[in-house]
């Protein structure tokens, strides 16, 4: 037997602020999101390159000439859009909060 419940999508109340200037907190959140994504991307690329090099499957010239298919390119576009949504989420949430407060 499982009890189903849902959590609110957004926290209620004001977003915690750490700096006096409004935009600095948003900028910090964005930089941290970028740093996280970049770290994961580097780790994954390094792991893939090491695997391919150790198995003798890495041909740098072929890799440079390789073009993605439409399906993979579309998946990358979706992943990029989700990333940008996360990146700008704090700014969007602040704008929504301010808009709701103004009403």
N, CA, C and O atoms as a GROMACS GRO file, in nm:
protein
  412
    1UNK      N    1   0.084  -0.118   0.000
    1UNK     CA    2   0.000   0.000   0.000
    1UNK      C    3   0.089   0.125   0.000
    1UNK      O    4   0.176   0.140   0.085
    2UNK      N    5   0.065   0.211  -0.094
    2UNK     CA    6   0.143   0.334  -0.100
    2UNK      C    7   0.052   0.454  -0.084
    2UNK      O    8  -0.056   0.460  -0.143
    3UNK      N    9   0.097   0.546  -0.006
    3UNK     CA   10   0.024   0.672   0.010
    3UNK      C   11   0.082   0.771  -0.089
    3UNK      O   12   0.202   0.798  -0.089
    4UNK      N   13  -0.004   0.825  -0.175
    4UNK     CA   14   0.043   0.922  -0.273
    4UNK      C   15   0.020   1.063  -0.223
    4UNK      O   16  -0.085   1.095  -0.168
    5UNK      N   17   0.119   1.146  -0.242
    5UNK     CA   18   0.107   1.287  -0.208
    5UNK      C   19   0.196   1.364  -0.302
    5UNK      O   20   0.288   1.308  -0.362
    6UNK      N   21   0.168   1.490  -0.316
    6UNK     CA   22   0.253   1.571  -0.404
    6UNK      C   23   0.305   1.691  -0.327
    6UNK      O   24   0.237   1.748  -0.241
    7UNK      N   25   0.425   1.726  -0.359
    7UNK     CA   26   0.488   1.843  -0.299
    7UNK      C   27   0.462   1.964  -0.386
    7UNK      O   28   0.449   1.950  -0.508
    8UNK      N   29   0.454   2.082  -0.328
    8UNK     CA   30   0.435   2.201  -0.411
    8UNK      C   31   0.554   2.219  -0.504
    8UNK      O   32   0.668   2.190  -0.467
    9UNK      N   33   0.528   2.267  -0.624
    9UNK     CA   34   0.634   2.284  -0.722
    9UNK      C   35   0.732   2.394  -0.682
    9UNK      O   36   0.852   2.383  -0.708
   10UNK      N   37   0.682   2.498  -0.618
   10UNK     CA   38   0.767   2.608  -0.575
   10UNK      C   39   0.747   2.632  -0.426
   10UNK      O   40   0.638   2.615  -0.373
   11UNK      N   41   0.853   2.671  -0.362
   11UNK     CA   42   0.844   2.704  -0.219
   11UNK      C   43   0.765   2.832  -0.202
   11UNK      O   44   0.772   2.923  -0.285
   12UNK      N   45   0.691   2.839  -0.094
   12UNK     CA   46   0.615   2.960  -0.065
   12UNK      C   47   0.706   3.060   0.007
   12UNK      O   48   0.805   3.022   0.069
   13UNK      N   49   0.670   3.184  -0.003
   13UNK     CA   50   0.748   3.287   0.065
   13UNK      C   51   0.858   3.343  -0.022
   13UNK      O   52   0.875   3.304  -0.138
   14UNK      N   53   0.932   3.434   0.037
   14UNK     CA   54   1.042   3.497  -0.035
   14UNK      C   55   1.161   3.404  -0.048
   14UNK      O   56   1.187   3.322   0.040
   15UNK      N   57   1.231   3.420  -0.156
   15UNK     CA   58   1.355   3.345  -0.177
   15UNK      C   59   1.460   3.403  -0.082
   15UNK      O   60   1.470   3.525  -0.068
   16UNK      N   61   1.537   3.316  -0.016
   16UNK     CA   62   1.639   3.369   0.075
   16UNK      C   63   1.741   3.455  -0.001
   16UNK      O   64   1.783   3.420  -0.112
   17UNK      N   65   1.779   3.564   0.059
   17UNK     CA   66   1.877   3.654  -0.003
   17UNK      C   67   2.003   3.655   0.081
   17UNK      O   68   1.997   3.661   0.204
   18UNK      N   69   2.116   3.649   0.015
   18UNK     CA   70   2.244   3.648   0.084
   18UNK      C   71   2.322   3.777   0.064
   18UNK      O   72   2.411   3.811   0.143
   19UNK      N   73   2.288   3.850  -0.043
   19UNK     CA   74   2.357   3.974  -0.074
   19UNK      C   75   2.257   4.089  -0.076
   19UNK      O   76   2.137   4.067  -0.095
   20UNK      N   77   2.305   4.210  -0.057
   20UNK     CA   78   2.216   4.326  -0.053
   20UNK      C   79   2.157   4.358  -0.190
   20UNK      O   80   2.040   4.394  -0.200
   21UNK      N   81   2.236   4.347  -0.293
   21UNK     CA   82   2.188   4.375  -0.429
   21UNK      C   83   2.103   4.259  -0.479
   21UNK      O   84   2.144   4.143  -0.469
   22UNK      N   85   1.984   4.289  -0.532
   22UNK     CA   86   1.891   4.185  -0.576
   22UNK      C   87   1.950   4.089  -0.679
   22UNK      O   88   1.936   3.967  -0.667
   23UNK      N   89   2.016   4.142  -0.780
   23UNK     CA   90   2.064   4.060  -0.890
   23UNK      C   91   2.181   3.969  -0.855
   23UNK      O   92   2.205   3.871  -0.926
   24UNK      N   93   2.254   3.998  -0.750
   24UNK     CA   94   2.373   3.920  -0.717
   24UNK      C   95   2.336   3.777  -0.679
   24UNK      O   96   2.404   3.683  -0.720
   25UNK      N   97   2.229   3.759  -0.604
   25UNK     CA   98   2.185   3.624  -0.568
   25UNK      C   99   2.147   3.544  -0.692
   25UNK      O  100   2.180   3.426  -0.703
   26UNK      N  101   2.078   3.609  -0.785
   26UNK     CA  102   2.040   3.540  -0.909
   26UNK      C  103   2.164   3.505  -0.991
   26UNK      O  104   2.174   3.396  -1.046
   27UNK      N  105   2.256   3.598  -0.998
   27UNK     CA  106   2.379   3.574  -1.072
   27UNK      C  107   2.458   3.459  -1.010
   27UNK      O  108   2.512   3.375  -1.082
   28UNK      N  109   2.465   3.456  -0.878
   28UNK     CA  110   2.534   3.348  -0.809
   28UNK      C  111   2.468   3.214  -0.839
   28UNK      O  112   2.538   3.116  -0.866
   29UNK      N  113   2.337   3.208  -0.834
   29UNK     CA  114   2.265   3.084  -0.864
   29UNK      C  115   2.294   3.038  -1.006
   29UNK      O  116   2.313   2.919  -1.031
   30UNK      N  117   2.299   3.132  -1.100
   30UNK     CA  118   2.327   3.099  -1.239
   30UNK      C  119   2.470   3.047  -1.255
   30UNK      O  120   2.493   2.949  -1.326
   31UNK      N  121   2.565   3.113  -1.191
   31UNK     CA  122   2.705   3.071  -1.201
   31UNK      C  123   2.723   2.931  -1.142
   31UNK      O  124   2.794   2.848  -1.198
   32UNK      N  125   2.658   2.904  -1.029
   32UNK     CA  126   2.668   2.772  -0.968
   32UNK      C  127   2.605   2.666  -1.057
   32UNK      O  128   2.657   2.554  -1.067
   33UNK      N  129   2.494   2.697  -1.122
   33UNK     CA  130   2.431   2.603  -1.214
   33UNK      C  131   2.524   2.575  -1.333
   33UNK      O  132   2.540   2.460  -1.374
   34UNK      N  133   2.584   2.680  -1.386
   34UNK     CA  134   2.680   2.662  -1.496
   34UNK      C  135   2.800   2.579  -1.454
   34UNK      O  136   2.846   2.492  -1.528
   35UNK      N  137   2.853   2.606  -1.334
   35UNK     CA  138   2.968   2.531  -1.284
   35UNK      C  139   2.934   2.384  -1.268
   35UNK      O  140   3.016   2.297  -1.301
   36UNK      N  141   2.815   2.355  -1.218
   36UNK     CA  142   2.772   2.216  -1.202
   36UNK      C  143   2.764   2.146  -1.337
   36UNK      O  144   2.816   2.036  -1.354
   37UNK      N  145   2.697   2.210  -1.432
   37UNK     CA  146   2.683   2.152  -1.565
   37UNK      C  147   2.819   2.131  -1.632
   37UNK      O  148   2.843   2.027  -1.693
   38UNK      N  149   2.906   2.228  -1.620
   38UNK     CA  150   3.037   2.218  -1.682
   38UNK      C  151   3.120   2.106  -1.619
   38UNK      O  152   3.188   2.032  -1.690
   39UNK      N  153   3.114   2.093  -1.490
   39UNK     CA  154   3.187   1.988  -1.420
   39UNK      C  155   3.140   1.850  -1.466
   39UNK      O  156   3.222   1.761  -1.492
   40UNK      N  157   3.010   1.832  -1.474
   40UNK     CA  158   2.954   1.704  -1.518
   40UNK      C  159   2.993   1.676  -1.663
   40UNK      O  160   3.029   1.564  -1.698
   41UNK      N  161   2.986   1.778  -1.747
   41UNK     CA  162   3.021   1.760  -1.889
   41UNK      C  163   3.168   1.722  -1.905
   41UNK      O  164   3.201   1.633  -1.983
   42UNK      N  165   3.256   1.790  -1.831
   42UNK     CA  166   3.398   1.757  -1.839
   42UNK      C  167   3.425   1.614  -1.791
   42UNK      O  168   3.501   1.541  -1.855
   43UNK      N  169   3.365   1.575  -1.682
   43UNK     CA  170   3.385   1.440  -1.628
   43UNK      C  171   3.338   1.336  -1.728
   43UNK      O  172   3.406   1.236  -1.751
   44UNK      N  173   3.223   1.360  -1.788
   44UNK     CA  174   3.169   1.264  -1.886
   44UNK      C  175   3.256   1.257  -2.011
   44UNK      O  176   3.284   1.148  -2.060
   45UNK      N  177   3.298   1.372  -2.062
   45UNK     CA  178   3.383   1.374  -2.181
   45UNK      C  179   3.517   1.306  -2.153
   45UNK      O  180   3.566   1.229  -2.236
   46UNK      N  181   3.577   1.335  -2.038
   46UNK     CA  182   3.704   1.272  -2.002
   46UNK      C  183   3.690   1.120  -1.994
   46UNK      O  184   3.774   1.046  -2.045
   47UNK      N  185   3.583   1.076  -1.931
   47UNK     CA  186   3.560   0.931  -1.917
   47UNK      C  187   3.543   0.867  -2.055
   47UNK      O  188   3.599   0.760  -2.082
   48UNK      N  189   3.466   0.931  -2.141
   48UNK     CA  190   3.443   0.878  -2.276
   48UNK      C  191   3.572   0.875  -2.357
   48UNK      O  192   3.602   0.776  -2.424
   49UNK      N  193   3.649   0.981  -2.351
   49UNK     CA  194   3.775   0.986  -2.425
   49UNK      C  195   3.872   0.880  -2.375
   49UNK      O  196   3.939   0.814  -2.455
   50UNK      N  197   3.882   0.862  -2.244
   50UNK     CA  198   3.971   0.760  -2.188
   50UNK      C  199   3.928   0.620  -2.232
   50UNK      O  200   4.011   0.538  -2.270
   51UNK      N  201   3.799   0.594  -2.228
   51UNK     CA  202   3.748   0.463  -2.270
   51UNK      C  203   3.780   0.438  -2.417
   51UNK      O  204   3.830   0.331  -2.453
   52UNK      N  205   3.752   0.536  -2.502
   52UNK     CA  206   3.777   0.519  -2.645
   52UNK      C  207   3.926   0.505  -2.675
   52UNK      O  208   3.964   0.425  -2.761
   53UNK      N  209   4.009   0.580  -2.605
   53UNK     CA  210   4.153   0.570  -2.627
   53UNK      C  211   4.205   0.434  -2.582
   53UNK      O  212   4.287   0.373  -2.652
   54UNK      N  213   4.159   0.384  -2.468
   54UNK     CA  214   4.207   0.256  -2.416
   54UNK      C  215   4.160   0.139  -2.501
   54UNK      O  216   4.228   0.036  -2.508
   55UNK      N  217   4.045   0.152  -2.565
   55UNK     CA  218   3.994   0.043  -2.649
   55UNK      C  219   4.038   0.058  -2.794
   55UNK      O  220   4.004  -0.026  -2.878
   56UNK      N  221   4.113   0.164  -2.824
   56UNK     CA  222   4.163   0.184  -2.960
   56UNK      C  223   4.058   0.230  -3.058
   56UNK      O  224   4.076   0.215  -3.179
   57UNK      N  225   3.950   0.285  -3.010
   57UNK     CA  226   3.840   0.325  -3.098
   57UNK      C  227   3.837   0.475  -3.128
   57UNK      O  228   3.751   0.521  -3.203
   58UNK      N  229   3.930   0.549  -3.071
   58UNK     CA  230   3.928   0.694  -3.089
   58UNK      C  231   4.014   0.734  -3.207
   58UNK      O  232   4.135   0.710  -3.209
   59UNK      N  233   3.952   0.796  -3.306
   59UNK     CA  234   4.021   0.852  -3.422
   59UNK      C  235   3.988   1.002  -3.422
   59UNK      O  236   3.880   1.041  -3.465
   60UNK      N  237   4.080   1.085  -3.374
   60UNK     CA  238   4.051   1.228  -3.361
   60UNK      C  239   4.001   1.294  -3.490
   60UNK      O  240   3.912   1.378  -3.484
   61UNK      N  241   4.056   1.258  -3.604
   61UNK     CA  242   4.012   1.319  -3.730
   61UNK      C  243   3.868   1.281  -3.761
   61UNK      O  244   3.789   1.366  -3.804
   62UNK      N  245   3.834   1.156  -3.740
   62UNK     CA  246   3.697   1.112  -3.765
   62UNK      C  247   3.599   1.180  -3.668
   62UNK      O  248   3.487   1.214  -3.704
   63UNK      N  249   3.645   1.198  -3.545
   63UNK     CA  250   3.561   1.265  -3.445
   63UNK      C  251   3.532   1.409  -3.487
   63UNK      O  252   3.419   1.456  -3.473
   64UNK      N  253   3.633   1.479  -3.538
   64UNK     CA  254   3.613   1.617  -3.582
   64UNK      C  255   3.520   1.625  -3.702
   64UNK      O  256   3.446   1.722  -3.717
   65UNK      N  257   3.522   1.525  -3.788
   65UNK     CA  258   3.440   1.526  -3.910
   65UNK      C  259   3.298   1.474  -3.887
   65UNK      O  260   3.211   1.491  -3.972
   66UNK      N  261   3.275   1.410  -3.774
   66UNK     CA  262   3.146   1.348  -3.746
   66UNK      C  263   3.035   1.452  -3.732
   66UNK      O  264   3.053   1.554  -3.666
   67UNK      N  265   2.919   1.425  -3.795
   67UNK     CA  266   2.803   1.512  -3.783
   67UNK      C  267   2.689   1.436  -3.718
   67UNK      O  268   2.664   1.320  -3.750
   68UNK      N  269   2.620   1.502  -3.629
   68UNK     CA  270   2.508   1.440  -3.559
   68UNK      C  271   2.387   1.425  -3.650
   68UNK      O  272   2.365   1.506  -3.740
   69UNK      N  273   2.310   1.320  -3.627
   69UNK     CA  274   2.184   1.302  -3.699
   69UNK      C  275   2.078   1.396  -3.643
   69UNK      O  276   2.097   1.456  -3.537
   70UNK      N  277   1.968   1.409  -3.714
   70UNK     CA  278   1.861   1.501  -3.675
   70UNK      C  279   1.801   1.464  -3.540
   70UNK      O  280   1.770   1.553  -3.461
   71UNK      N  281   1.785   1.337  -3.513
   71UNK     CA  282   1.724   1.293  -3.388
   71UNK      C  283   1.813   1.328  -3.268
   71UNK      O  284   1.764   1.375  -3.165
   72UNK      N  285   1.942   1.306  -3.282
   72UNK     CA  286   2.036   1.338  -3.174
   72UNK      C  287   2.045   1.490  -3.155
   72UNK      O  288   2.050   1.538  -3.042
   73UNK      N  289   2.047   1.564  -3.266
   73UNK     CA  290   2.052   1.709  -3.258
   73UNK      C  291   1.927   1.764  -3.188
   73UNK      O  292   1.936   1.857  -3.109
   74UNK      N  293   1.811   1.705  -3.217
   74UNK     CA  294   1.687   1.747  -3.151
   74UNK      C  295   1.693   1.717  -3.001
   74UNK      O  296   1.646   1.797  -2.920
   75UNK      N  297   1.750   1.602  -2.964
   75UNK     CA  298   1.764   1.567  -2.822
   75UNK      C  299   1.858   1.666  -2.753
   75UNK      O  300   1.834   1.705  -2.639
   76UNK      N  301   1.965   1.706  -2.821
   76UNK     CA  302   2.056   1.806  -2.764
   76UNK      C  303   1.985   1.940  -2.746
   76UNK      O  304   2.006   2.009  -2.647
   77UNK      N  305   1.902   1.977  -2.841
   77UNK     CA  306   1.826   2.101  -2.830
   77UNK      C  307   1.734   2.098  -2.710
   77UNK      O  308   1.724   2.197  -2.636
   78UNK      N  309   1.665   1.985  -2.688
   78UNK     CA  310   1.576   1.972  -2.573
   78UNK      C  311   1.655   1.981  -2.442
   78UNK      O  312   1.613   2.047  -2.347
   79UNK      N  313   1.771   1.913  -2.439
   79UNK     CA  314   1.855   1.916  -2.319
   79UNK      C  315   1.904   2.058  -2.291
   79UNK      O  316   1.908   2.102  -2.176
   80UNK      N  317   1.942   2.131  -2.397
   80UNK     CA  318   1.986   2.270  -2.382
   80UNK      C  319   1.873   2.357  -2.330
   80UNK      O  320   1.894   2.442  -2.243
   81UNK      N  321   1.751   2.337  -2.382
   81UNK     CA  322   1.636   2.416  -2.337
   81UNK      C  323   1.606   2.391  -2.190
   81UNK      O  324   1.576   2.485  -2.116
   82UNK      N  325   1.615   2.266  -2.146
   82UNK     CA  326   1.594   2.233  -2.005
   82UNK      C  327   1.702   2.297  -1.918
   82UNK      O  328   1.674   2.347  -1.809
   83UNK      N  329   1.824   2.295  -1.966
   83UNK     CA  330   1.935   2.357  -1.894
   83UNK      C  331   1.913   2.507  -1.878
   83UNK      O  332   1.929   2.561  -1.769
   84UNK      N  333   1.875   2.573  -1.987
   84UNK     CA  334   1.851   2.717  -1.980
   84UNK      C  335   1.734   2.749  -1.888
   84UNK      O  336   1.734   2.851  -1.819
   85UNK      N  337   1.634   2.661  -1.886
   85UNK     CA  338   1.522   2.679  -1.795
   85UNK      C  339   1.569   2.673  -1.650
   85UNK      O  340   1.528   2.754  -1.567
   86UNK      N  341   1.656   2.577  -1.619
   86UNK     CA  342   1.711   2.567  -1.484
   86UNK      C  343   1.800   2.687  -1.453
   86UNK      O  344   1.797   2.742  -1.342
   87UNK      N  345   1.879   2.728  -1.549
   87UNK     CA  346   1.973   2.838  -1.530
   87UNK      C  347   1.902   2.967  -1.492
   87UNK      O  348   1.948   3.040  -1.404
   88UNK      N  349   1.792   2.996  -1.559
   88UNK     CA  350   1.721   3.120  -1.536
   88UNK      C  351   1.603   3.105  -1.440
   88UNK      O  352   1.522   3.197  -1.428
   89UNK      N  353   1.591   2.991  -1.373
   89UNK     CA  354   1.475   2.966  -1.287
   89UNK      C  355   1.466   3.066  -1.172
   89UNK      O  356   1.356   3.110  -1.139
   90UNK      N  357   1.578   3.102  -1.109
   90UNK     CA  358   1.570   3.194  -0.996
   90UNK      C  359   1.523   3.332  -1.040
   90UNK      O  360   1.447   3.398  -0.968
   91UNK      N  361   1.566   3.376  -1.156
   91UNK     CA  362   1.522   3.506  -1.207
   91UNK      C  363   1.373   3.501  -1.242
   91UNK      O  364   1.299   3.593  -1.211
   92UNK      N  365   1.330   3.393  -1.307
   92UNK     CA  366   1.190   3.378  -1.345
   92UNK      C  367   1.100   3.370  -1.221
   92UNK      O  368   0.995   3.432  -1.216
   93UNK      N  369   1.143   3.293  -1.120
   93UNK     CA  370   1.064   3.280  -0.997
   93UNK      C  371   1.052   3.415  -0.927
   93UNK      O  372   0.946   3.448  -0.875
   94UNK      N  373   1.159   3.492  -0.925
   94UNK     CA  374   1.155   3.625  -0.863
   94UNK      C  375   1.057   3.714  -0.937
   94UNK      O  376   0.978   3.785  -0.874
   95UNK      N  377   1.060   3.711  -1.068
   95UNK     CA  378   0.969   3.794  -1.148
   95UNK      C  379   0.824   3.751  -1.123
   95UNK      O  380   0.736   3.836  -1.112
   96UNK      N  381   0.799   3.621  -1.115
   96UNK     CA  382   0.663   3.572  -1.088
   96UNK      C  383   0.619   3.614  -0.948
   96UNK      O  384   0.504   3.652  -0.928
   97UNK      N  385   0.709   3.606  -0.853
   97UNK     CA  386   0.676   3.646  -0.715
   97UNK      C  387   0.644   3.795  -0.709
   97UNK      O  388   0.547   3.836  -0.645
   98UNK      N  389   0.725   3.876  -0.776
   98UNK     CA  390   0.701   4.021  -0.777
   98UNK      C  391   0.570   4.054  -0.847
   98UNK      O  392   0.496   4.143  -0.804
   99UNK      N  393   0.542   3.983  -0.954
   99UNK     CA  394   0.417   4.005  -1.028
   99UNK      C  395   0.296   3.969  -0.942
   99UNK      O  396   0.197   4.042  -0.940
  100UNK      N  397   0.305   3.857  -0.871
  100UNK     CA  398   0.195   3.815  -0.783
  100UNK      C  399   0.178   3.911  -0.666
  100UNK      O  400   0.066   3.937  -0.623
  101UNK      N  401   0.287   3.965  -0.615
  101UNK     CA  402   0.281   4.060  -0.503
  101UNK      C  403   0.220   4.192  -0.545
  101UNK      O  404   0.157   4.260  -0.465
  102UNK      N  405   0.239   4.228  -0.671
  102UNK     CA  406   0.188   4.356  -0.721
  102UNK      C  407   0.036   4.354  -0.739
  102UNK      O  408  -0.027   4.460  -0.745
  103UNK      N  409  -0.022   4.237  -0.748
  103UNK     CA  410  -0.167   4.226  -0.771
  103UNK      C  411  -0.244   4.243  -0.644
  103UNK      O  412  -0.368   4.238  -0.646
   0.00000   0.00000   0.00000
